[in-house]
Amino acid sequence: FAMAAEVVIIGAGAAGLYAAQKLRQHGIKDVVIVEAMSDIGGRILQYKTPDGVPVDLGAEFVHGSKSNILFDMAQEQQWPMHHVFDIDDPEDMGQQAVVLGGKLSYFDEQVVQDALEVLEWLRGQKLDDDFQ
């Protein structure tokens, strides 16, 4: 089928949805988003196990507040967020946490150090493009 639009956005991930929202806010109404997958959201994807437990398969944290479209979108839409720490604020790096079994658990400093060492090791490995 043929379709015409003033703006065509490829991908209905966070960036594509945010771009469409901003274009509409600035008066460009003729916007089409093209998405190959059956769901929108890109890498933000959740799967439910047969017994109903949600498992995040993509992004579940908003990393940083500076120039972060997810942070901006969440604030604009008033989505609930739980503040753990802001990677862009050097004064706010003390609370490292994870959600396990639906419960927020904070890491002690040794766990954070161990995780940073693993990440440093990963940088030296041959990985797919998502980790480069």
The first five atom37 places (N, CA, C, CB, O) and aatype in JSON, in Angstrom:
{
  "aatype": [13, 0, 12, 0, 0, 6, 19, 19, 9, 9, 7, 0, 7, 0, 0, 7, 10, 18, 0, 0, 5, 11, 10, 1, 5, 8, 7, 9, 11, 3, 19, 19, 9, 19, 6, 0, 12, 15, 3, 9, 7, 7, 1, 9, 10, 5, 18, 11, 16, 14, 3, 7, 19, 14, 19, 3, 10, 7, 0, 6, 13, 19, 8, 7, 15, 11, 15, 2, 9, 10, 13, 3, 12, 0, 5, 6, 5, 5, 17, 14, 12, 8, 8, 19, 13, 3, 9, 3, 3, 14, 6, 3, 12, 7, 5, 5, 0, 19, 19, 10, 7, 7, 11, 10, 15, 18, 13, 3, 6, 5, 19, 19, 5, 3, 0, 10, 6, 19, 10, 6, 17, 10, 1, 7, 5, 11, 10, 3, 3, 3, 13, 5],
  "atom_mask": [
    [1, 1, 1, 1, 1],
    [1, 1, 1, 1, 1],
    [1, 1, 1, 1, 1],
    [1, 1, 1, 1, 1],
    [1, 1, 1, 1, 1],
    [1, 1, 1, 1, 1],
    [1, 1, 1, 1, 1],
    [1, 1, 1, 1, 1],
    [1, 1, 1, 1, 1],
    [1, 1, 1, 1, 1],
    [1, 1, 1, 0, 1],
    [1, 1, 1, 1, 1],
    [1, 1, 1, 0, 1],
    [1, 1, 1, 1, 1],
    [1, 1, 1, 1, 1],
    [1, 1, 1, 0, 1],
    [1, 1, 1, 1, 1],
    [1, 1, 1, 1, 1],
    [1, 1, 1, 1, 1],
    [1, 1, 1, 1, 1],
    [1, 1, 1, 1, 1],
    [1, 1, 1, 1, 1],
    [1, 1, 1, 1, 1],
    [1, 1, 1, 1, 1],
    [1, 1, 1, 1, 1],
    [1, 1, 1, 1, 1],
    [1, 1, 1, 0, 1],
    [1, 1, 1, 1, 1],
    [1, 1, 1, 1, 1],
    [1, 1, 1, 1, 1],
    [1, 1, 1, 1, 1],
    [1, 1, 1, 1, 1],
    [1, 1, 1, 1, 1],
    [1, 1, 1, 1, 1],
    [1, 1, 1, 1, 1],
    [1, 1, 1, 1, 1],
    [1, 1, 1, 1, 1],
    [1, 1, 1, 1, 1],
    [1, 1, 1, 1, 1],
    [1, 1, 1, 1, 1],
    [1, 1, 1, 0, 1],
    [1, 1, 1, 0, 1],
    [1, 1, 1, 1, 1],
    [1, 1, 1, 1, 1],
    [1, 1, 1, 1, 1],
    [1, 1, 1, 1, 1],
    [1, 1, 1, 1, 1],
    [1, 1, 1, 1, 1],
    [1, 1, 1, 1, 1],
    [1, 1, 1, 1, 1],
    [1, 1, 1, 1, 1],
    [1, 1, 1, 0, 1],
    [1, 1, 1, 1, 1],
    [1, 1, 1, 1, 1],
    [1, 1, 1, 1, 1],
    [1, 1, 1, 1, 1],
    [1, 1, 1, 1, 1],
    [1, 1, 1, 0, 1],
    [1, 1, 1, 1, 1],
    [1, 1, 1, 1, 1],
    [1, 1, 1, 1, 1],
    [1, 1, 1, 1, 1],
    [1, 1, 1, 1, 1],
    [1, 1, 1, 0, 1],
    [1, 1, 1, 1, 1],
    [1, 1, 1, 1, 1],
    [1, 1, 1, 1, 1],
    [1, 1, 1, 1, 1],
    [1, 1, 1, 1, 1],
    [1, 1, 1, 1, 1],
    [1, 1, 1, 1, 1],
    [1, 1, 1, 1, 1],
    [1, 1, 1, 1, 1],
    [1, 1, 1, 1, 1],
    [1, 1, 1, 1, 1],
    [1, 1, 1, 1, 1],
    [1, 1, 1, 1, 1],
    [1, 1, 1, 1, 1],
    [1, 1, 1, 1, 1],
    [1, 1, 1, 1, 1],
    [1, 1, 1, 1, 1],
    [1, 1, 1, 1, 1],
    [1, 1, 1, 1, 1],
    [1, 1, 1, 1, 1],
    [1, 1, 1, 1, 1],
    [1, 1, 1, 1, 1],
    [1, 1, 1, 1, 1],
    [1, 1, 1, 1, 1],
    [1, 1, 1, 1, 1],
    [1, 1, 1, 1, 1],
    [1, 1, 1, 1, 1],
    [1, 1, 1, 1, 1],
    [1, 1, 1, 1, 1],
    [1, 1, 1, 0, 1],
    [1, 1, 1, 1, 1],
    [1, 1, 1, 1, 1],
    [1, 1, 1, 1, 1],
    [1, 1, 1, 1, 1],
    [1, 1, 1, 1, 1],
    [1, 1, 1, 1, 1],
    [1, 1, 1, 0, 1],
    [1, 1, 1, 0, 1],
    [1, 1, 1, 1, 1],
    [1, 1, 1, 1, 1],
    [1, 1, 1, 1, 1],
    [1, 1, 1, 1, 1],
    [1, 1, 1, 1, 1],
    [1, 1, 1, 1, 1],
    [1, 1, 1, 1, 1],
    [1, 1, 1, 1, 1],
    [1, 1, 1, 1, 1],
    [1, 1, 1, 1, 1],
    [1, 1, 1, 1, 1],
    [1, 1, 1, 1, 1],
    [1, 1, 1, 1, 1],
    [1, 1, 1, 1, 1],
    [1, 1, 1, 1, 1],
    [1, 1, 1, 1, 1],
    [1, 1, 1, 1, 1],
    [1, 1, 1, 1, 1],
    [1, 1, 1, 1, 1],
    [1, 1, 1, 1, 1],
    [1, 1, 1, 1, 1],
    [1, 1, 1, 0, 1],
    [1, 1, 1, 1, 1],
    [1, 1, 1, 1, 1],
    [1, 1, 1, 1, 1],
    [1, 1, 1, 1, 1],
    [1, 1, 1, 1, 1],
    [1, 1, 1, 1, 1],
    [1, 1, 1, 1, 1],
    [1, 1, 1, 1, 1]
  ],
  "atom_positions": [
    [[0.83, -1.18, 0.0], [0.0, 0.0, 0.0], [0.87, 1.23, 0.0], [-0.95, 0.0, 1.2], [2.03, 1.18, 0.41]],
    [[0.34, 2.33, -0.45], [1.09, 3.57, -0.52], [0.57, 4.54, 0.54], [0.98, 4.2, -1.93], [-0.63, 4.61, 0.81]],
    [[1.49, 5.28, 1.13], [1.12, 6.24, 2.15], [2.04, 7.45, 2.02], [1.2, 5.62, 3.57], [3.23, 7.3, 1.75]],
    [[1.48, 8.62, 2.2], [2.28, 9.84, 2.16], [2.14, 10.56, 3.5], [1.83, 10.76, 0.99], [1.08, 10.54, 4.12]],
    [[3.23, 11.18, 3.92], [3.21, 11.94, 5.17], [4.28, 13.01, 5.08], [3.44, 11.02, 6.4], [5.26, 12.88, 4.35]],
    [[4.08, 14.07, 5.85], [5.09, 15.12, 5.91], [6.37, 14.6, 6.56], [4.55, 16.35, 6.68], [7.48, 14.94, 6.14]],
    [[6.22, 13.75, 7.61], [7.36, 13.17, 8.3], [7.08, 11.69, 8.52], [7.62, 13.89, 9.66], [6.0, 11.31, 8.96]],
    [[8.07, 10.85, 8.2], [8.0, 9.43, 8.48], [9.1, 9.1, 9.49], [8.14, 8.57, 7.16], [10.27, 9.39, 9.26]],
    [[8.7, 8.48, 10.58], [9.63, 8.08, 11.63], [9.78, 6.57, 11.57], [9.15, 8.55, 13.04], [8.79, 5.85, 11.6]],
    [[11.0, 6.11, 11.47], [11.27, 4.67, 11.42], [11.53, 4.19, 12.85], [12.49, 4.35, 10.49], [12.52, 4.57, 13.47]],
    [[10.63, 3.36, 13.35], [10.8, 2.76, 14.67], [9.92, 3.4, 15.72], [0.0, 0.0, 0.0], [9.92, 4.62, 15.88]],
    [[9.17, 2.55, 16.44], [8.28, 3.03, 17.5], [8.88, 2.72, 18.87], [6.89, 2.39, 17.38], [8.16, 2.38, 19.82]],
    [[10.2, 2.84, 18.96], [10.85, 2.75, 20.26], [10.71, 4.09, 20.96], [0.0, 0.0, 0.0], [9.98, 4.97, 20.5]],
    [[11.4, 4.24, 22.08], [11.29, 5.47, 22.87], [11.63, 6.7, 22.05], [12.19, 5.39, 24.09], [10.93, 7.71, 22.12]],
    [[12.71, 6.63, 21.26], [13.13, 7.8, 20.48], [12.1, 8.16, 19.41], [14.49, 7.54, 19.84], [11.79, 9.33, 19.21]],
    [[11.58, 7.15, 18.73], [10.58, 7.4, 17.69], [9.3, 7.99, 18.24], [0.0, 0.0, 0.0], [8.75, 8.94, 17.68]],
    [[8.81, 7.43, 19.34], [7.59, 7.94, 19.97], [7.79, 9.36, 20.49], [7.15, 7.02, 21.1], [6.9, 10.2, 20.36]],
    [[8.95, 9.61, 21.08], [9.23, 10.93, 21.61], [9.35, 11.95, 20.46], [10.53, 10.91, 22.45], [8.86, 13.07, 20.57]],
    [[10.0, 11.55, 19.38], [10.12, 12.45, 18.23], [8.75, 12.81, 17.68], [10.98, 11.81, 17.13], [8.48, 13.97, 17.37]],
    [[7.87, 11.82, 17.56], [6.52, 12.08, 17.06], [5.77, 13.03, 17.99], [5.74, 10.77, 16.91], [5.08, 13.94, 17.53]],
    [[5.9, 12.82, 19.28], [5.24, 13.69, 20.25], [5.74, 15.12, 20.12], [5.47, 13.17, 21.67], [4.94, 16.06, 20.1]],
    [[7.06, 15.3, 20.02], [7.63, 16.64, 19.91], [7.22, 17.33, 18.6], [9.15, 16.58, 20.02], [6.92, 18.52, 18.59]],
    [[7.21, 16.57, 17.51], [6.78, 17.14, 16.23], [5.33, 17.64, 16.32], [6.91, 16.1, 15.11], [5.02, 18.74, 15.86]],
    [[4.46, 16.83, 16.91], [3.05, 17.23, 17.07], [2.93, 18.47, 17.95], [2.22, 16.07, 17.66], [2.11, 19.35, 17.68]],
    [[3.74, 18.53, 19.01], [3.71, 19.7, 19.9], [4.14, 20.97, 19.17], [4.61, 19.48, 21.11], [3.75, 22.08, 19.54]],
    [[4.95, 20.79, 18.12], [5.42, 21.94, 17.35], [4.62, 22.14, 16.07], [6.89, 21.77, 17.01], [5.08, 22.81, 15.15]],
    [[3.42, 21.58, 16.01], [2.5, 21.86, 14.92], [2.59, 20.96, 13.71], [0.0, 0.0, 0.0], [1.82, 21.15, 12.77]],
    [[3.47, 20.0, 13.69], [3.56, 19.08, 12.55], [2.66, 17.89, 12.87], [5.05, 18.62, 12.28], [3.02, 17.01, 13.66]],
    [[1.48, 17.86, 12.24], [0.48, 16.85, 12.56], [0.54, 15.64, 11.62], [-0.9, 17.45, 12.51], [0.04, 14.57, 11.97]],
    [[1.13, 15.81, 10.45], [1.16, 14.75, 9.44], [2.4, 13.88, 9.65], [1.14, 15.35, 8.0], [3.37, 13.95, 8.89]],
    [[2.35, 13.04, 10.71], [3.48, 12.21, 11.11], [3.05, 10.75, 11.08], [4.01, 12.6, 12.51], [1.99, 10.4, 11.6]],
    [[3.87, 9.9, 10.48], [3.61, 8.46, 10.45], [4.81, 7.76, 11.09], [3.35, 7.94, 8.98], [5.96, 8.07, 10.78]],
    [[4.52, 6.81, 11.99], [5.58, 5.99, 12.59], [5.49, 4.6, 11.98], [5.45, 5.94, 14.16], [4.42, 3.98, 11.99]],
    [[6.6, 4.12, 11.45], [6.67, 2.78, 10.87], [7.43, 1.88, 11.84], [7.35, 2.8, 9.46], [8.56, 2.19, 12.22]],
    [[6.81, 0.77, 12.24], [7.42, -0.16, 13.19], [7.33, -1.58, 12.65], [6.73, -0.07, 14.58], [6.26, -2.01, 12.21]],
    [[8.43, -2.3, 12.67], [8.49, -3.67, 12.15], [7.92, -4.69, 13.12], [9.91, -4.03, 11.81], [7.41, -5.73, 12.7]],
    [[8.0, -4.41, 14.41], [7.54, -5.36, 15.42], [6.03, -5.2, 15.64], [8.3, -5.16, 16.74], [5.43, -4.21, 15.22]],
    [[5.43, -6.17, 16.3], [3.99, -6.1, 16.56], [3.66, -5.19, 17.75], [3.44, -7.49, 16.82], [2.51, -4.8, 17.91]],
    [[4.65, -4.85, 18.57], [4.45, -3.97, 19.72], [5.29, -2.72, 19.57], [4.79, -4.7, 21.03], [6.32, -2.72, 18.9]],
    [[4.83, -1.65, 20.23], [5.65, -0.45, 20.28], [6.52, -0.5, 21.52], [4.78, 0.84, 20.27], [6.29, -1.32, 22.41]],
    [[7.52, 0.36, 21.6], [8.36, 0.46, 22.78], [9.81, 0.08, 22.54], [0.0, 0.0, 0.0], [10.66, 0.32, 23.4]],
    [[10.1, -0.52, 21.38], [11.49, -0.88, 21.09], [12.03, -1.88, 22.09], [0.0, 0.0, 0.0], [11.44, -2.94, 22.31]],
    [[13.18, -1.53, 22.69], [13.83, -2.44, 23.63], [13.2, -2.43, 25.01], [15.29, -2.09, 23.74], [13.62, -3.19, 25.88]],
    [[12.19, -1.59, 25.22], [11.46, -1.6, 26.49], [10.37, -2.65, 26.32], [10.87, -0.17, 26.86], [9.33, -2.39, 25.71]],
    [[10.6, -3.81, 26.87], [9.73, -4.96, 26.62], [9.61, -5.77, 27.9], [10.28, -5.83, 25.47], [10.59, -6.03, 28.59]],
    [[8.38, -6.17, 28.2], [8.15, -6.99, 29.39], [7.42, -8.26, 29.0], [7.34, -6.21, 30.45], [6.5, -8.24, 28.19]],
    [[7.85, -9.36, 29.58], [7.26, -10.67, 29.35], [6.67, -11.13, 30.68], [8.32, -11.7, 28.8], [7.25, -10.89, 31.74]],
    [[5.52, -11.79, 30.62], [4.95, -12.36, 31.84], [5.09, -13.87, 31.79], [3.45, -11.95, 32.02], [4.72, -14.5, 30.8]],
    [[5.63, -14.43, 32.85], [5.78, -15.88, 32.94], [4.38, -16.5, 33.04], [6.66, -16.28, 34.17], [3.42, -15.78, 33.31]],
    [[4.25, -17.81, 32.82], [2.92, -18.45, 32.91], [2.19, -18.19, 34.23], [3.07, -19.93, 32.71], [0.96, -18.19, 34.26]],
    [[2.94, -17.98, 35.32], [2.27, -17.69, 36.59], [2.13, -16.19, 36.86], [3.04, -18.34, 37.74], [1.83, -15.78, 37.98]],
    [[2.34, -15.37, 35.82], [2.06, -13.94, 35.91], [3.16, -13.06, 36.43], [0.0, 0.0, 0.0], [2.92, -11.88, 36.69]],
    [[4.37, -13.58, 36.61], [5.48, -12.76, 37.12], [6.07, -11.96, 35.96], [6.58, -13.66, 37.79], [6.48, -12.54, 34.96]],
    [[6.13, -10.62, 36.09], [6.7, -9.81, 35.01], [8.22, -9.93, 34.98], [6.3, -8.35, 35.17], [8.89, -9.9, 36.02]],
    [[8.77, -10.06, 33.77], [10.21, -10.12, 33.56], [10.57, -9.06, 32.54], [10.67, -11.56, 33.09], [10.1, -9.1, 31.4]],
    [[11.4, -8.09, 32.94], [11.82, -7.05, 32.01], [12.9, -7.61, 31.1], [12.33, -5.8, 32.76], [13.92, -8.1, 31.58]],
    [[12.67, -7.53, 29.79], [13.63, -8.03, 28.81], [14.45, -6.91, 28.2], [12.9, -8.79, 27.72], [15.39, -7.17, 27.46]],
    [[14.11, -5.7, 28.5], [14.85, -4.57, 27.95], [15.11, -3.56, 29.04], [0.0, 0.0, 0.0], [15.44, -3.92, 30.17]],
    [[14.96, -2.31, 28.71], [15.25, -1.24, 29.66], [14.23, -1.25, 30.79], [15.26, 0.13, 28.96], [13.03, -1.33, 30.55]],
    [[14.73, -1.16, 32.01], [13.82, -1.01, 33.13], [14.24, 0.14, 34.03], [13.76, -2.29, 33.93], [13.53, 0.5, 34.97]],
    [[15.39, 0.72, 33.74], [15.87, 1.88, 34.47], [16.06, 3.04, 33.5], [17.19, 1.57, 35.22], [16.43, 2.84, 32.35]],
    [[15.8, 4.25, 33.98], [16.11, 5.46, 33.23], [17.46, 5.93, 33.74], [14.98, 6.58, 33.39], [17.57, 6.36, 34.89]],
    [[18.47, 5.84, 32.9], [19.84, 6.15, 33.33], [20.16, 7.61, 33.06], [20.85, 5.24, 32.6], [20.4, 8.0, 31.92]],
    [[20.16, 8.41, 34.1], [20.53, 9.81, 33.97], [19.36, 10.69, 33.61], [0.0, 0.0, 0.0], [18.33, 10.21, 33.11]],
    [[19.51, 11.97, 33.85], [18.44, 12.93, 33.59], [18.81, 13.97, 32.54], [18.06, 13.64, 34.86], [17.93, 14.65, 32.01]],
    [[20.1, 14.09, 32.21], [20.52, 15.09, 31.23], [20.38, 14.54, 29.83], [21.97, 15.53, 31.48], [20.91, 13.47, 29.51]],
    [[19.66, 15.26, 28.98], [19.48, 14.86, 27.57], [19.0, 13.43, 27.45], [20.8, 15.04, 26.8], [19.47, 12.69, 26.58]],
    [[18.08, 13.02, 28.3], [17.56, 11.66, 28.28], [16.09, 11.71, 27.92], [17.78, 10.96, 29.65], [15.26, 12.18, 28.7]],
    [[15.76, 11.23, 26.71], [14.37, 11.33, 26.25], [13.41, 10.53, 27.12], [14.27, 10.87, 24.82], [12.26, 10.93, 27.28]],
    [[13.85, 9.41, 27.68], [12.97, 8.64, 28.55], [12.65, 9.4, 29.84], [13.6, 7.28, 28.89], [11.51, 9.41, 30.29]],
    [[13.66, 10.05, 30.41], [13.45, 10.85, 31.62], [12.49, 12.0, 31.32], [14.79, 11.39, 32.16], [11.55, 12.25, 32.07]],
    [[12.74, 12.69, 30.21], [11.87, 13.81, 29.83], [10.44, 13.35, 29.59], [12.41, 14.5, 28.57], [9.49, 13.98, 30.07]],
    [[10.28, 12.23, 28.86], [8.96, 11.71, 28.55], [8.24, 11.28, 29.83], [9.05, 10.54, 27.57], [7.06, 11.56, 30.0]],
    [[8.94, 10.6, 30.73], [8.33, 10.14, 31.97], [7.86, 11.32, 32.82], [9.33, 9.28, 32.77], [6.79, 11.27, 33.43]],
    [[8.65, 12.38, 32.87], [8.24, 13.56, 33.63], [7.03, 14.24, 32.98], [9.4, 14.55, 33.74], [6.08, 14.61, 33.67]],
    [[7.07, 14.4, 31.65], [5.97, 15.05, 30.95], [4.66, 14.26, 31.1], [6.32, 15.21, 29.48], [3.59, 14.85, 31.25]],
    [[4.76, 12.94, 31.06], [3.56, 12.1, 31.15], [3.18, 11.78, 32.6], [3.78, 10.8, 30.39], [2.17, 11.13, 32.85]],
    [[4.0, 12.24, 33.54], [3.8, 12.0, 34.97], [3.73, 10.51, 35.29], [2.52, 12.7, 35.44], [2.92, 10.06, 36.11]],
    [[4.62, 9.74, 34.62], [4.72, 8.32, 34.91], [5.4, 8.15, 36.26], [5.5, 7.56, 33.8], [6.33, 8.89, 36.57]],
    [[4.95, 7.2, 37.06], [5.6, 7.01, 38.36], [7.02, 6.46, 38.18], [4.78, 6.06, 39.25], [7.24, 5.51, 37.43]],
    [[7.96, 7.07, 38.88], [9.34, 6.6, 38.87], [9.82, 6.57, 40.31], [10.27, 7.51, 37.99], [9.42, 7.4, 41.12]],
    [[10.66, 5.61, 40.62], [11.29, 5.54, 41.94], [12.73, 6.0, 41.78], [11.21, 4.1, 42.55], [13.49, 5.4, 41.02]],
    [[13.11, 7.04, 42.48], [14.47, 7.58, 42.38], [15.44, 6.65, 43.09], [14.54, 9.0, 42.98], [15.3, 6.39, 44.29]],
    [[16.43, 6.16, 42.37], [17.49, 5.35, 42.94], [18.75, 6.2, 43.03], [17.74, 4.06, 42.11], [19.31, 6.4, 44.11]],
    [[19.21, 6.7, 41.88], [20.31, 7.64, 41.82], [20.32, 8.25, 40.44], [21.68, 6.96, 42.15], [19.71, 7.71, 39.51]],
    [[21.0, 9.38, 40.29], [21.11, 10.06, 39.0], [22.57, 10.0, 38.57], [20.61, 11.53, 39.09], [23.43, 10.65, 39.16]],
    [[22.84, 9.21, 37.54], [24.21, 9.03, 37.07], [24.83, 10.34, 36.58], [24.25, 7.99, 35.95], [26.05, 10.47, 36.52]],
    [[23.98, 11.32, 36.23], [24.48, 12.6, 35.76], [24.79, 13.58, 36.89], [23.49, 13.22, 34.82], [25.29, 14.68, 36.65]],
    [[24.49, 13.19, 38.12], [24.71, 14.06, 39.27], [25.77, 13.44, 40.17], [23.39, 14.31, 40.05], [25.48, 12.47, 40.87]],
    [[27.01, 13.98, 40.17], [28.08, 13.39, 40.97], [27.79, 13.38, 42.47], [29.36, 14.13, 40.72], [28.41, 12.62, 43.21]],
    [[26.87, 14.2, 42.92], [26.5, 14.23, 44.34], [25.46, 13.15, 44.67], [25.95, 15.61, 44.72], [25.13, 12.96, 45.84]],
    [[24.95, 12.45, 43.66], [23.83, 11.53, 43.86], [24.18, 10.14, 43.32], [22.56, 12.06, 43.16], [23.43, 9.56, 42.54]],
    [[25.31, 9.61, 43.75], [25.75, 8.3, 43.26], [25.73, 7.22, 44.34], [27.14, 8.4, 42.68], [26.22, 6.11, 44.11]],
    [[25.17, 7.52, 45.51], [25.31, 6.61, 46.63], [24.38, 5.41, 46.65], [0.0, 0.0, 0.0], [24.76, 4.38, 47.21]],
    [[23.21, 5.48, 46.07], [22.26, 4.38, 46.17], [22.21, 3.59, 44.88], [20.89, 4.9, 46.54], [21.62, 4.04, 43.9]],
    [[22.81, 2.42, 44.88], [22.73, 1.52, 43.74], [21.72, 0.45, 44.13], [24.14, 0.9, 43.37], [21.8, -0.1, 45.22]],
    [[20.77, 0.14, 43.26], [19.71, -0.78, 43.65], [19.29, -1.66, 42.48], [18.51, -0.02, 44.19], [19.65, -1.42, 41.33]],
    [[18.52, -2.67, 42.81], [17.96, -3.58, 41.82], [16.58, -4.0, 42.32], [18.9, -4.82, 41.58], [16.32, -4.03, 43.52]],
    [[15.7, -4.34, 41.38], [14.4, -4.87, 41.75], [14.44, -6.37, 41.55], [13.24, -4.21, 40.92], [14.64, -6.85, 40.43]],
    [[14.26, -7.11, 42.62], [14.24, -8.57, 42.58], [12.95, -9.04, 43.23], [15.48, -9.18, 43.3], [12.65, -8.68, 44.36]],
    [[12.19, -9.86, 42.5], [10.95, -10.37, 43.05], [9.97, -9.28, 43.43], [0.0, 0.0, 0.0], [9.19, -9.44, 44.38]],
    [[9.99, -8.17, 42.69], [9.09, -7.07, 42.98], [9.5, -6.2, 44.16], [0.0, 0.0, 0.0], [8.75, -5.3, 44.55]],
    [[10.67, -6.46, 44.74], [11.14, -5.7, 45.89], [12.43, -4.96, 45.55], [11.36, -6.64, 47.11], [13.34, -5.53, 44.95]],
    [[12.49, -3.7, 45.92], [13.68, -2.88, 45.69], [14.72, -3.21, 46.75], [13.34, -1.36, 45.71], [14.46, -3.12, 47.94]],
    [[15.91, -3.61, 46.3], [17.0, -3.93, 47.21], [18.2, -3.06, 46.86], [17.37, -5.44, 47.13], [18.53, -2.88, 45.69]],
    [[18.83, -2.51, 47.9], [19.99, -1.66, 47.69], [21.27, -2.48, 47.82], [20.0, -0.49, 48.68], [21.36, -3.38, 48.65]],
    [[22.25, -2.15, 46.98], [23.55, -2.82, 47.01], [24.46, -2.17, 48.03], [24.2, -2.81, 45.63], [24.36, -0.97, 48.28]],
    [[25.33, -2.97, 48.62], [26.38, -2.36, 49.42], [27.54, -2.02, 48.48], [26.84, -3.32, 50.59], [27.53, -2.42, 47.31]],
    [[28.51, -1.29, 48.98], [29.61, -0.79, 48.14], [30.4, -1.91, 47.48], [30.54, 0.06, 48.97], [30.86, -1.74, 46.35]],
    [[30.57, -3.06, 48.13], [31.34, -4.16, 47.55], [30.63, -4.74, 46.32], [31.55, -5.27, 48.6], [31.28, -5.09, 45.34]],
    [[29.31, -4.84, 46.37], [28.55, -5.35, 45.22], [28.72, -4.4, 44.03], [27.04, -5.52, 45.57], [28.89, -4.85, 42.9]],
    [[28.67, -3.12, 44.3], [28.86, -2.13, 43.23], [30.26, -2.27, 42.63], [28.65, -0.69, 43.76], [30.41, -2.26, 41.41]],
    [[31.27, -2.4, 43.48], [32.64, -2.54, 43.0], [32.8, -3.8, 42.17], [33.62, -2.57, 44.17], [33.44, -3.78, 41.12]],
    [[32.21, -4.92, 42.62], [32.27, -6.17, 41.86], [31.61, -6.02, 40.49], [31.58, -7.31, 42.65], [32.13, -6.5, 39.49]],
    [[30.46, -5.34, 40.46], [29.76, -5.14, 39.19], [30.59, -4.29, 38.24], [28.39, -4.49, 39.43], [30.63, -4.57, 37.04]],
    [[31.24, -3.25, 38.76], [32.08, -2.41, 37.91], [33.26, -3.19, 37.35], [32.59, -1.19, 38.69], [33.66, -2.97, 36.2]],
    [[33.82, -4.1, 38.12], [34.92, -4.94, 37.63], [34.44, -5.87, 36.51], [35.52, -5.77, 38.78], [35.15, -6.08, 35.53]],
    [[33.24, -6.43, 36.65], [32.68, -7.28, 35.59], [32.46, -6.46, 34.33], [31.35, -7.93, 36.04], [32.79, -6.91, 33.23]],
    [[31.92, -5.25, 34.46], [31.7, -4.39, 33.29], [33.02, -4.04, 32.61], [30.97, -3.1, 33.7], [33.1, -4.01, 31.38]],
    [[34.04, -3.78, 33.4], [35.36, -3.48, 32.83], [35.89, -4.69, 32.06], [36.36, -3.07, 33.94], [36.47, -4.54, 30.99]],
    [[35.7, -5.89, 32.61], [36.12, -7.11, 31.92], [35.36, -7.27, 30.61], [35.91, -8.35, 32.83], [35.94, -7.65, 29.6]],
    [[34.04, -6.98, 30.63], [33.22, -7.11, 29.42], [33.7, -6.19, 28.3], [31.76, -6.81, 29.74], [33.62, -6.53, 27.13]],
    [[34.21, -5.01, 28.68], [34.7, -4.07, 27.67], [35.81, -4.69, 26.82], [35.21, -2.79, 28.33], [35.97, -4.32, 25.66]],
    [[36.57, -5.61, 27.38], [37.66, -6.25, 26.65], [37.25, -7.46, 25.85], [0.0, 0.0, 0.0], [38.07, -8.03, 25.13]],
    [[35.99, -7.87, 25.95], [35.52, -9.07, 25.24], [34.91, -8.69, 23.9], [34.49, -9.83, 26.09], [34.5, -7.55, 23.69]],
    [[34.86, -9.65, 22.99], [34.21, -9.43, 21.69], [32.72, -9.71, 21.87], [34.83, -10.33, 20.56], [32.31, -10.86, 22.02]],
    [[31.92, -8.64, 21.85], [30.49, -8.75, 22.09], [29.72, -8.22, 20.91], [30.09, -7.99, 23.36], [30.3, -7.65, 19.98]],
    [[28.41, -8.41, 20.93], [27.6, -7.89, 19.83], [27.5, -6.36, 19.92], [26.19, -8.52, 19.84], [27.97, -5.77, 20.89]],
    [[26.89, -5.75, 18.93], [26.85, -4.29, 18.83], [26.16, -3.6, 20.01], [26.15, -3.91, 17.57], [26.5, -2.46, 20.32]],
    [[25.2, -4.27, 20.67], [24.5, -3.64, 21.78], [25.42, -3.32, 22.95], [23.37, -4.54, 22.25], [25.11, -2.44, 23.75]],
    [[26.55, -4.02, 23.07], [27.46, -3.8, 24.18], [28.67, -2.98, 23.79], [27.9, -5.12, 24.75], [29.57, -2.8, 24.62]],
    [[28.74, -2.48, 22.59], [29.9, -1.71, 22.15], [29.75, -0.26, 22.53], [30.1, -1.83, 20.64], [30.63, 0.55, 22.24]]
  ]
}
